[in-house]
Amino acid sequence: MSEGADFVYDVFISYSHEDEAWVTDTLLPRLEEAGLRTCIDFRDFIAGKPALVNMQDAARDSRHTLLVLTQSWVESGWTLYESLLTCTKDPAGLERRTVPLRLEACELPEFISMLTWVDFTRPDRLPTAWTQLLTALGAPPEQEAPPEPARAGWCLKHPYPMPPNFTGRAAEREMLSDWLVGKDGRPLLVLRALGGFGKSALAWHWLLHDVDPARWPRVVWWGLYDERNFDTFLRETLAYLSGGTHLRGASHLKGASHLNPRQQADALLRSLHAPGTLLILDGFERALRAYGSIDAAYQGDTDPTPHAPRDTQHETRNTDCLSPIAEYILRAIACLPGIRSRVLLTTRLRPRVLECRGGYLLAGCREVELTQMQPADAVALFRAQGVRGARAEIEAACAPYGYHPLSLRLLAGLIRRDPRQPGDVRAARHLDVSGDLVQRRHHVLETAYANLAPEGQKLLSTLACFRGPVGYEALRETLRVRKRTSSRTSPCFSNQMREMVQE
């Protein structure tokens, strides 16, 4: 905001306490959401210091003083004193040290009426008034995120809902691009990391921004969080590869839907010998036994089953695939010579089928474990989220969380809404989103859930009962049954559910 370090705050709010409700409920949140460092008396004045001195310091330390003009403000000697302090620093108004906001019609002193005010008395012009106000106070203009590139020829079955302010990850993206062009010659890449690390966001962003459609005309993105039936993936992938896009030597794909699963798997493997196809299976842990039960959402990031001897026959372990066909295809990709296409798995756990004796990976498979965000990326994320602070301060706030992306997003959100130091990274000193994250490392989602209001927890718990996408009618019926059978359902929860169904 400030071009130098001359000012502690971007704006000091001068207002009458008759207008406190509007100032604290509407004005203050809007200014701070815009990233403005805001000084207001009830929070930022130092206790024990004379009120006149607090006002003087606030006007001196703020680039702008915002006057909330009402008749109550005009009749208050205190607010008049605050405005005089600012006007004496900029009597001609050339530096816009004083910004009048006219909240209601009132008679203004001449030294204020000569300034152009922001008019909030016209309800039909409020959007324009907010834009004028934020511009005058130096808030950065709101920028819409650029639209994601269109990929008409690709089969993106379950598009990933990208979080806002995706930043950096340059090193990981470069690694993925090097693998894609075959620098190490291995067609299968396992991208493994803890839950909440941003594997899916990284892979989706890389796919749309770094993968050349001309060189990779056939791409399948399949989200196993949405549809984990491997037979469905196999059938729809073959249908995509055999229709709409010419694939040299693809006569074996014609009529593939009538083949049995093993024959379909062989047809897919034959098609991967030609270049230009990229398959991305996102959330592959959902295809493993560890996540095959109804409590999959509560599973951790490690295999809880003790490791049995490698030569044990017919053993069942949590890292085995639910589908024998999936195991057959993965092993073939990692072992067969001549595969020129590429397959990427994002997962919490490594599928055991990709291991040989001793726990080593098969020759055609590479695994990359993501352990933390780069510090520079974490700093960029905090600043994009509207958190202020020096690079060293932000890195010090991130370090206790191991640079875990989801933890840092939660922390940045708490900092922005901190009642004492909103948007200031120093607020992290009295905040904690980890619980015992360092020890268990995979319960950050549990921490986020615990921070929800009870109504939000009930809503999320109800939606979690559905293991896949459902229609609005099913949600309406759920709401009706819940209202009938539970006298403890709060009106707030019912309204949330109803609003969600109607959208």
C-alpha positions as CSV (number, residue, x, y, z in Angstrom):
1,M,0.0,0.0,0.0
2,S,2.4,2.6,1.2
3,E,5.2,3.4,-1.2
4,G,7.6,3.6,1.7
5,A,7.7,2.7,5.4
6,D,6.6,6.2,6.5
7,F,3.1,5.1,7.7
8,V,2.0,2.5,10.1
9,Y,-1.5,2.4,8.7
10,D,-3.1,3.1,5.4
11,V,-6.2,4.6,6.9
12,F,-7.5,6.0,10.2
13,I,-11.3,6.1,10.6
14,S,-12.7,9.2,12.2
15,Y,-16.4,8.6,13.1
16,S,-19.1,9.4,15.6
17,H,-20.0,6.6,18.0
18,E,-23.6,7.1,17.0
19,D,-22.5,5.5,13.7
20,E,-20.5,2.7,15.3
21,A,-22.7,-0.1,14.1
22,W,-22.2,0.7,10.4
23,V,-18.5,1.5,10.8
24,T,-17.7,-1.8,12.6
25,D,-20.1,-4.1,10.8
26,T,-19.8,-2.8,7.2
27,L,-17.0,-0.3,6.7
28,L,-14.1,-1.8,8.7
29,P,-14.5,-5.4,7.3
30,R,-14.7,-4.1,3.7
31,L,-11.5,-2.0,4.1
32,E,-9.5,-4.9,5.7
33,E,-10.8,-7.4,3.1
34,A,-9.3,-5.0,0.5
35,G,-5.9,-5.3,2.3
36,L,-5.8,-1.9,3.9
37,R,-4.1,-1.5,7.2
38,T,-6.8,0.2,9.2
39,C,-6.6,2.1,12.5
40,I,-9.7,2.4,14.6
41,D,-10.0,3.7,18.1
42,F,-11.5,0.8,20.1
43,R,-8.9,-1.6,18.9
44,D,-5.7,0.4,18.1
45,F,-5.6,3.3,20.6
46,I,-3.2,2.6,23.5
47,A,-4.8,2.3,26.9
48,G,-3.7,4.8,29.5
49,K,-2.5,7.4,26.9
50,P,-4.5,10.7,26.7
51,A,-7.2,10.5,24.1
52,L,-6.0,13.6,22.3
53,V,-2.5,12.1,22.0
54,N,-4.0,8.8,20.6
55,M,-5.9,10.8,18.0
56,Q,-2.8,12.8,17.1
57,D,-0.7,9.7,16.7
58,A,-3.3,7.9,14.6
59,A,-3.6,10.9,12.2
60,R,0.2,11.2,12.0
61,D,0.8,7.5,11.4
62,S,-1.9,7.0,8.8
63,R,-1.5,7.8,5.1
64,H,-5.2,8.8,5.0
65,T,-7.9,9.8,7.5
66,L,-11.3,8.7,6.5
67,L,-14.1,11.0,7.8
68,V,-17.5,9.2,8.2
69,L,-19.7,12.3,7.8
70,T,-23.1,12.4,9.5
71,Q,-24.8,15.1,11.6
72,S,-23.5,13.3,14.7
73,W,-20.0,13.6,13.4
74,V,-20.4,17.4,12.7
75,E,-21.7,18.0,16.2
76,S,-18.9,16.1,17.9
77,G,-15.9,18.1,19.0
78,W,-13.7,15.0,19.1
79,T,-14.2,14.2,15.4
80,L,-13.7,17.8,14.4
81,Y,-10.4,17.8,16.2
82,E,-9.3,14.6,14.3
83,S,-10.1,16.2,11.0
84,L,-8.2,19.4,11.8
85,L,-5.1,17.3,12.7
86,T,-5.1,15.8,9.2
87,C,-6.0,18.9,7.3
88,T,-3.1,20.8,8.8
89,K,-0.7,18.3,7.3
90,D,-2.3,18.7,3.8
91,P,-4.3,22.0,3.8
92,A,-4.8,22.0,0.0
93,G,-5.8,18.4,-0.2
94,L,-3.2,17.6,-2.8
95,E,-1.9,14.5,-1.0
96,R,-5.5,13.3,-0.2
97,R,-4.6,12.9,3.4
98,T,-8.3,13.6,4.2
99,V,-11.0,11.5,2.5
100,P,-14.6,12.5,3.3
101,L,-17.3,9.8,3.2
102,R,-20.8,11.3,3.3
103,L,-23.0,8.7,5.0
104,E,-26.0,11.0,5.4
105,A,-27.0,14.5,4.5
106,C,-25.5,17.1,6.8
107,E,-24.0,20.6,6.9
108,L,-20.3,20.4,6.6
109,P,-17.6,22.8,7.8
110,E,-16.2,24.8,4.9
111,F,-12.7,23.3,5.1
112,I,-14.3,19.9,4.5
113,S,-17.0,20.8,2.0
114,M,-14.3,22.1,-0.4
115,L,-13.1,18.5,-0.7
116,T,-14.8,16.1,-3.0
117,W,-16.5,13.5,-0.9
118,V,-17.5,9.9,-1.6
119,D,-21.3,9.8,-1.6
120,F,-22.8,6.9,0.3
121,T,-26.3,8.6,0.5
122,R,-27.5,7.1,-2.8
123,P,-28.3,3.4,-2.4
124,D,-28.4,3.0,-6.2
125,R,-24.8,4.1,-6.5
126,L,-23.2,2.2,-3.7
127,P,-21.1,-0.1,-6.0
128,T,-19.6,3.1,-7.5
129,A,-19.1,4.6,-4.1
130,W,-17.2,1.6,-2.8
131,T,-14.9,1.6,-5.9
132,Q,-14.2,5.4,-5.5
133,L,-13.5,4.9,-1.8
134,L,-11.1,2.0,-2.1
135,T,-9.3,3.7,-5.0
136,A,-8.9,6.9,-3.0
137,L,-7.4,5.0,0.0
138,G,-4.9,3.2,-2.2
139,A,-6.4,-0.4,-2.2
140,P,-5.0,-2.5,-5.0
141,P,-7.6,-3.0,-7.7
142,E,-9.5,-6.3,-7.5
143,Q,-8.4,-8.6,-10.3
144,E,-10.4,-11.5,-11.6
145,A,-8.4,-14.7,-11.9
146,P,-7.6,-15.4,-15.6
147,P,-9.8,-18.1,-17.1
148,E,-8.2,-21.5,-17.4
149,P,-7.1,-22.5,-20.9
150,A,-9.7,-24.4,-22.9
151,R,-8.6,-27.9,-24.0
152,A,-11.4,-29.1,-26.3
153,G,-9.7,-32.2,-27.5
154,W,-8.8,-33.6,-24.0
155,C,-11.0,-35.8,-21.9
156,L,-11.1,-34.0,-18.5
157,K,-13.7,-36.1,-16.8
158,H,-13.6,-34.6,-13.3
159,P,-12.2,-31.1,-13.5
160,Y,-10.4,-30.1,-10.4
161,P,-11.9,-27.0,-8.5
162,M,-8.7,-24.9,-8.1
163,P,-8.3,-23.0,-4.9
164,P,-7.8,-19.2,-5.2
165,N,-4.3,-17.7,-5.4
166,F,-2.4,-20.8,-6.6
167,T,1.2,-19.6,-6.5
168,G,4.7,-20.8,-7.5
169,R,5.5,-24.5,-7.4
170,A,7.9,-23.8,-10.2
171,A,10.4,-26.5,-9.2
172,E,7.6,-29.2,-9.0
173,R,6.2,-28.1,-12.3
174,E,9.6,-28.2,-14.0
175,M,10.1,-31.7,-12.6
176,L,6.8,-32.9,-14.1
177,S,7.6,-31.3,-17.5
178,D,11.1,-33.0,-17.6
179,W,9.4,-36.4,-16.8
180,L,6.8,-35.8,-19.5
181,V,9.3,-35.2,-22.3
182,G,11.1,-38.5,-21.3
183,K,14.3,-37.2,-19.8
184,D,14.6,-40.2,-17.5
185,G,12.8,-42.7,-19.9
186,R,10.2,-43.9,-17.3
187,P,6.6,-43.8,-18.5
188,L,5.0,-44.0,-15.1
189,L,5.3,-41.3,-12.4
190,V,3.9,-41.6,-8.9
191,L,3.5,-38.1,-7.3
192,R,3.1,-38.9,-3.6
193,A,2.4,-36.6,-0.7
194,L,0.4,-36.1,2.5
195,G,-3.3,-35.3,2.3
196,G,-3.9,-31.6,1.8
197,F,-0.5,-31.0,0.3
198,G,-1.9,-29.8,-3.0
199,K,-1.0,-32.7,-5.3
200,S,-4.2,-32.4,-7.3
201,A,-3.9,-28.6,-7.6
202,L,-0.3,-28.9,-8.7
203,A,-1.1,-31.6,-11.3
204,W,-4.1,-29.7,-12.6
205,H,-2.3,-26.4,-12.9
206,W,0.6,-28.0,-14.6
207,L,-1.6,-29.9,-17.0
208,L,-3.5,-26.7,-18.2
209,H,-0.5,-24.3,-18.2
210,D,2.6,-26.4,-19.0
211,V,1.5,-29.3,-21.2
212,D,1.5,-28.6,-24.9
213,P,-1.7,-29.7,-26.6
214,A,0.0,-30.0,-29.9
215,R,2.5,-32.5,-28.5
216,W,0.0,-34.2,-26.3
217,P,-3.3,-34.3,-28.2
218,R,-4.8,-37.1,-26.1
219,V,-5.1,-36.4,-22.4
220,V,-7.3,-38.1,-19.9
221,W,-7.8,-36.6,-16.4
222,W,-9.7,-39.0,-14.2
223,G,-10.5,-38.1,-10.5
224,L,-10.9,-41.2,-8.4
225,Y,-12.4,-39.0,-5.7
226,D,-15.4,-38.6,-8.0
227,E,-15.4,-42.0,-9.7
228,R,-13.1,-44.8,-8.4
229,N,-14.6,-47.7,-10.4
230,F,-11.6,-48.7,-12.5
231,D,-13.7,-50.6,-15.0
232,T,-15.5,-47.3,-15.7
233,F,-12.2,-45.5,-16.2
234,L,-11.0,-48.2,-18.5
235,R,-14.2,-48.3,-20.6
236,E,-14.5,-44.5,-21.0
237,T,-10.8,-44.0,-21.7
238,L,-10.9,-46.6,-24.5
239,A,-14.0,-44.9,-25.9
240,Y,-12.2,-41.6,-25.9
241,L,-9.1,-42.9,-27.6
242,S,-11.0,-44.7,-30.3
243,G,-13.4,-41.9,-31.2
244,G,-13.0,-38.2,-32.2
245,T,-9.2,-38.2,-32.2
246,H,-7.2,-40.1,-34.8
247,L,-4.7,-42.6,-33.2
248,R,-2.4,-44.3,-35.7
249,G,-2.7,-48.1,-35.4
250,A,-5.8,-47.9,-33.2
251,S,-7.9,-50.4,-35.0
252,H,-7.6,-52.6,-31.9
253,L,-9.8,-50.1,-30.0
254,K,-12.8,-50.4,-32.3
255,G,-15.5,-52.2,-30.4
256,A,-13.4,-52.3,-27.3
257,S,-16.5,-51.7,-25.1
258,H,-17.6,-55.3,-26.0
259,L,-14.4,-56.9,-24.8
260,N,-14.0,-58.3,-21.3
261,P,-11.9,-56.2,-18.8
262,R,-8.7,-58.1,-19.4
263,Q,-9.0,-57.6,-23.2
264,Q,-9.8,-53.9,-22.6
265,A,-6.7,-53.6,-20.5
266,D,-4.6,-55.1,-23.3
267,A,-6.1,-52.8,-25.8
268,L,-5.2,-49.8,-23.6
269,L,-1.7,-51.0,-23.2
270,R,-1.2,-51.4,-26.9
271,S,-2.5,-47.8,-27.4
272,L,0.1,-46.5,-24.9
273,H,2.9,-47.7,-27.2
274,A,2.1,-44.8,-29.5
275,P,3.3,-41.3,-28.4
276,G,1.0,-38.4,-27.6
277,T,-1.2,-39.8,-24.8
278,L,-1.1,-38.7,-21.2
279,L,-3.2,-40.4,-18.5
280,I,-3.6,-38.7,-15.1
281,L,-5.2,-40.7,-12.3
282,D,-5.8,-38.2,-9.5
283,G,-6.3,-39.5,-6.0
284,F,-5.2,-43.0,-6.7
285,E,-5.2,-44.0,-3.0
286,R,-9.0,-44.3,-3.5
287,A,-8.3,-47.3,-5.7
288,L,-6.4,-49.0,-2.9
289,R,-7.7,-51.2,-0.1
290,A,-6.7,-48.7,2.5
291,Y,-9.4,-46.4,1.2
292,G,-11.9,-48.9,0.1
293,S,-14.1,-48.9,3.2
294,I,-16.8,-46.4,4.2
295,D,-14.4,-44.7,6.6
296,A,-11.9,-43.8,3.8
297,A,-12.1,-40.1,4.7
298,Y,-10.7,-40.8,8.2
299,Q,-7.7,-42.8,7.0
300,G,-4.2,-41.5,7.4
301,D,-1.3,-41.1,5.0
302,T,0.6,-44.3,6.0
303,D,-0.2,-48.0,5.6
304,P,-1.3,-49.1,9.1
305,T,-0.9,-52.8,8.3
306,P,2.5,-54.2,9.4
307,H,4.7,-55.1,6.5
308,A,4.6,-58.8,5.9
309,P,7.5,-60.6,4.2
310,R,7.8,-59.8,0.6
311,D,7.6,-63.5,-0.5
312,T,4.3,-64.2,1.3
313,Q,1.8,-65.6,-1.1
314,H,-1.7,-64.3,-1.4
315,E,-1.2,-61.7,1.2
316,T,-3.7,-58.8,1.4
317,R,-2.4,-55.4,2.3
318,N,-3.8,-51.9,2.3
319,T,-1.7,-50.8,-0.6
320,D,-3.0,-53.5,-2.9
321,C,-5.4,-52.2,-5.6
322,L,-9.1,-53.0,-5.2
323,S,-9.2,-53.9,-8.9
324,P,-7.0,-56.7,-10.3
325,I,-7.2,-55.0,-13.7
326,A,-5.7,-51.8,-12.2
327,E,-2.8,-53.9,-10.8
328,Y,-2.3,-55.6,-14.2
329,I,-2.2,-52.3,-16.1
330,L,0.2,-50.5,-13.7
331,R,2.6,-53.4,-13.6
332,A,2.6,-53.7,-17.4
333,I,3.2,-50.0,-17.8
334,A,6.2,-50.2,-15.4
335,C,7.6,-53.3,-17.1
336,L,6.8,-53.4,-20.8
337,P,9.3,-52.0,-23.2
338,G,8.3,-49.6,-25.9
339,I,5.7,-47.5,-24.0
340,R,6.0,-44.0,-25.3
341,S,3.0,-42.4,-23.7
342,R,2.9,-41.2,-20.1
343,V,0.9,-42.1,-17.0
344,L,0.8,-39.9,-13.8
345,L,-0.6,-41.0,-10.5
346,T,-1.2,-38.6,-7.6
347,T,-1.7,-40.5,-4.4
348,R,-1.1,-40.6,-0.6
349,L,0.2,-44.2,-0.7
350,R,2.3,-46.0,-3.2
351,P,0.6,-49.0,-4.8
352,R,2.4,-52.2,-3.8
353,V,2.1,-53.6,-7.3
354,L,4.8,-51.1,-8.4
355,E,7.3,-52.6,-6.0
356,C,9.6,-55.6,-6.5
357,R,11.5,-57.5,-3.9
358,G,13.2,-55.4,-1.3
359,G,10.8,-52.5,-1.8
360,Y,12.5,-51.2,-4.9
361,L,10.4,-49.7,-7.7
362,L,9.9,-51.4,-11.0
363,A,12.2,-50.2,-13.8
364,G,9.6,-48.2,-15.6
365,C,8.3,-46.4,-12.5
366,R,9.5,-43.2,-10.8
367,E,8.3,-41.9,-7.5
368,V,8.6,-38.3,-6.3
369,E,7.5,-37.4,-2.8
370,L,6.5,-33.9,-2.1
371,T,7.6,-32.9,1.4
372,Q,7.0,-29.2,1.7
373,M,6.3,-26.0,-0.1
374,Q,9.3,-23.9,-1.1
375,P,9.6,-21.0,1.3
376,A,9.4,-18.5,-1.5
377,D,6.1,-20.1,-2.6
378,A,4.8,-19.9,0.9
379,V,5.6,-16.2,1.1
380,A,3.9,-15.6,-2.3
381,L,0.8,-17.5,-1.1
382,F,0.6,-15.4,2.1
383,R,0.9,-12.1,0.2
384,A,-1.7,-13.3,-2.4
385,Q,-4.0,-14.1,0.5
386,G,-3.7,-10.5,1.8
387,V,-1.3,-11.1,4.7
388,R,1.2,-8.4,5.4
389,G,4.7,-8.9,6.7
390,A,8.4,-9.1,5.8
391,R,9.7,-12.2,4.1
392,A,11.5,-13.4,7.2
393,E,8.4,-12.9,9.4
394,I,6.3,-15.0,7.0
395,E,8.8,-17.7,6.8
396,A,9.1,-17.8,10.6
397,A,5.3,-18.2,10.8
398,C,5.3,-21.0,8.2
399,A,8.2,-23.1,9.6
400,P,6.3,-24.7,12.5
401,Y,3.9,-26.2,10.1
402,G,6.5,-27.8,7.9
403,Y,5.3,-25.6,5.0
404,H,2.3,-27.9,4.6
405,P,0.1,-26.0,2.0
406,L,-3.3,-26.7,3.6
407,S,-2.1,-25.7,7.0
408,L,-0.7,-22.5,5.6
409,R,-4.0,-21.7,3.9
410,L,-5.8,-22.2,7.2
411,L,-3.3,-20.0,9.0
412,A,-3.5,-17.3,6.4
413,G,-7.2,-17.2,6.7
414,L,-7.0,-16.9,10.5
415,I,-4.5,-14.1,10.2
416,R,-6.7,-12.1,7.9
417,R,-9.6,-12.3,10.3
418,D,-7.7,-11.9,13.5
419,P,-9.6,-9.4,15.7
420,R,-6.4,-7.9,17.2
421,Q,-4.1,-7.8,14.2
422,P,-6.1,-8.4,11.1
423,G,-3.9,-9.2,8.1
424,D,-0.7,-8.8,10.0
425,V,1.6,-11.8,10.0
426,R,2.5,-11.1,13.6
427,A,-0.9,-12.4,14.6
428,A,0.5,-15.9,13.9
429,R,2.3,-15.7,17.2
430,H,-1.0,-16.4,19.1
431,L,-2.6,-18.6,16.5
432,D,-2.3,-22.4,16.0
433,V,-4.0,-24.5,13.4
434,S,-1.8,-27.6,13.9
435,G,-3.1,-29.4,16.9
436,D,-0.7,-32.3,16.9
437,L,-0.1,-32.0,13.2
438,V,3.6,-32.4,13.6
439,Q,3.1,-35.8,15.3
440,R,0.3,-37.2,13.2
441,R,0.7,-35.0,10.1
442,H,-2.6,-36.0,8.4
443,H,-5.3,-34.6,10.6
444,V,-5.3,-31.0,9.4
445,L,-8.7,-31.6,7.9
446,E,-10.0,-32.6,11.3
447,T,-8.6,-29.3,12.7
448,A,-10.4,-27.4,10.0
449,Y,-13.7,-29.3,10.7
450,A,-13.3,-28.6,14.4
451,N,-13.1,-24.8,13.7
452,L,-16.5,-24.8,11.9
453,A,-19.6,-23.5,13.7
454,P,-21.9,-26.4,14.9
455,E,-24.3,-25.7,12.0
456,G,-21.5,-26.0,9.5
457,Q,-20.4,-29.3,11.0
458,K,-23.9,-30.7,10.8
459,L,-24.2,-29.6,7.2
460,L,-20.9,-31.1,6.2
461,S,-21.6,-34.3,8.1
462,T,-24.9,-34.7,6.2
463,L,-23.2,-34.2,2.9
464,A,-20.4,-36.7,3.8
465,C,-23.0,-39.4,4.0
466,F,-23.1,-39.4,0.2
467,R,-20.1,-41.3,-1.2
468,G,-20.5,-39.8,-4.7
469,P,-22.3,-37.0,-6.5
470,V,-26.1,-36.8,-5.9
471,G,-28.9,-34.8,-7.4
472,Y,-30.9,-32.1,-5.8
473,E,-33.8,-34.3,-5.2
474,A,-31.7,-36.6,-2.9
475,L,-30.6,-33.6,-1.0
476,R,-34.1,-32.3,-0.6
477,E,-35.2,-35.7,0.7
478,T,-32.4,-35.8,3.1
479,L,-33.4,-32.4,4.5
480,R,-37.0,-33.5,4.8
481,V,-36.2,-36.7,6.6
482,R,-33.8,-34.9,8.9
483,K,-36.3,-32.2,9.8
484,R,-38.9,-34.9,10.6
485,T,-36.7,-37.3,12.6
486,S,-34.5,-34.8,14.5
487,S,-35.9,-32.2,16.8
488,R,-32.3,-30.9,17.4
489,T,-31.9,-29.6,13.8
490,S,-31.3,-25.9,14.1
491,P,-33.0,-23.3,11.8
492,C,-29.7,-22.1,10.7
493,F,-28.7,-25.6,9.5
494,S,-32.0,-26.1,7.8
495,N,-31.7,-22.7,6.0
496,Q,-28.1,-23.6,4.9
497,M,-29.3,-26.9,3.5
498,R,-32.3,-25.3,1.7
499,E,-30.2,-22.5,0.2
500,M,-27.6,-25.1,-1.1
501,V,-30.4,-27.2,-2.7
502,Q,-32.0,-24.2,-4.4
503,E,-28.7,-22.9,-5.9
